[in-house]
């Protein structure tokens, strides 16, 4: 028995749940900035009508995929910020090391911290790749690896 047949029987709570899932999916659906800027109510209504005939379980899968993509993009953004901070720290370290030629413990500790940060970043990237492989989300990872 299909979902539409159950809905035709008058089960309004299932219809309401289906409408809520459609609304949730459309709010978390990954779109480009240009798509968001040009998005009209007519387009939203057309998407809602197209999703009316889609199984609620499939819509839940769409929602899960969209959230996975958003989380991966957030992780990528955080990693970029960390890399920028690490690069800034390296620049400062280079400037400081040019003033300190004696190899002081302070300099060695900063170098060790930099290397530890690099190892943590490597572990994060490895975990992101593992997570993405499991979920077949290659968009964010491939953008990150091209850099």
N, C-alpha and C positions, 0 to 999 in steps of 0.2 A: 504494500500500500504506500503510495507516495505522500509526501508532505502536503501537497496541494489538495489531495482527496480528504485528508483529515481536516484541513482548513475549511473546505466547502461544507463540512458537516456543521459548521457554526461554532467551532471552538475558538472563541475570541481571545482567550488567554494565550494560546499558541500563536495566533496572528499578532498579538501585541508583543510577544517575546521576539517573534521574527522581525517585526518592525524595529524593535530596540536593537537587535543585532545588526540590522542594516545600518541604522544610525551610528552605532559604535564603529562599525567597519569604515564607513565613509569619513568619520572623524579621525581615524588613525591611519587611513590609507596613505601610503607614501607617494608624494607628488613633488614635482620640481617647483622651484620658486615661480617660474613662468606659468605653470599650470594653476598654481594657487592664485596668482594675480588675475588670471583670465577666467577663473571658475565662476560660472553663473548659476542661478537657481534653476534654470532650465536644464543645465547639465546635471545638476544634483538630482533633479526629478527623474531624468532619463536613466541615471544610474540606479536610483531606487526602484524604478519599474523593472529594469533588467534583473535586479537582485531579488525581486519578488518571487521569481520562479526557481531561485537557487535554494538548495537545501540549507537549513540552518546550520547543520554540521559543517558544511563546506564554508559557510560564512565565518564560522568560528575558526576554521583553519586559515582563512584569509586574514583574520584579525591576528592570529598567532604569528603568522609570517610577517605581517606588517610590524608588529611589536618587536620581533626578532631583528628585523632590519633596522628599526629605529635604535634599538639597544646597541647593535654593532656600530652604527654610525656615531653614537654617543661615545662608545669606547674608543673609536678611531679619533674623534675630536679630542678626547682627554689625552690620548697618547701624543697627539700633535702638540698640545699645550705642554706636556711633560718634556717632549723633545726640544721645544723652544726654550724652556727653562734650563734644560741641561746644556744647550748650546750657549746660552747666556752665562751660565756658571763656568763653562769652559773658557769663554772669552775673559771673564774676570780672573779665572785661575791663571790664564796665560799672562795677563797683565801683572798679576801679583808675582808670578814666578820670575818675570823679568826683573823685578825689583829685589827679589830674595834669591840670591845665588847660592846660599849655604845649605839648602835642602832641609829646612827646619821641620820639626814634627808637625807643625800646623799645615805646612804644604803637603806633606805625605798623607796626613789625614784627609785633606780635601781631595787628593788624588784617589785615595781608597774609596771615599764616598761616591766620587764620580763613577768609578768602576762598578761599585755595588748598584748604583742607579742604572747603569747600562745592563747589568745582569737582570735586574727586575724588569726592565723594558723588554728584554729578550724573552723572558718568561711570559709576560703579558701578550706579546705578539704570538708566541707559540700557543698559548691558551685560546686566543682569538681565532687562530687558524683551525685549531681542533674544534672549537665551538661551531665555526662556520662550516666546516666539513660535515659535521653531524647534521646541521640544519640546511645544508645546501644553499647558504647565503654567501655568494661569492662577490657580490657587488662592492661592498665596503672593503673587503679584504683585498680584492684585486686593485682597487684605487690606492689603497695603502701601500701595496707592494710595488706599484709602478714608480713610486717616489724613490 
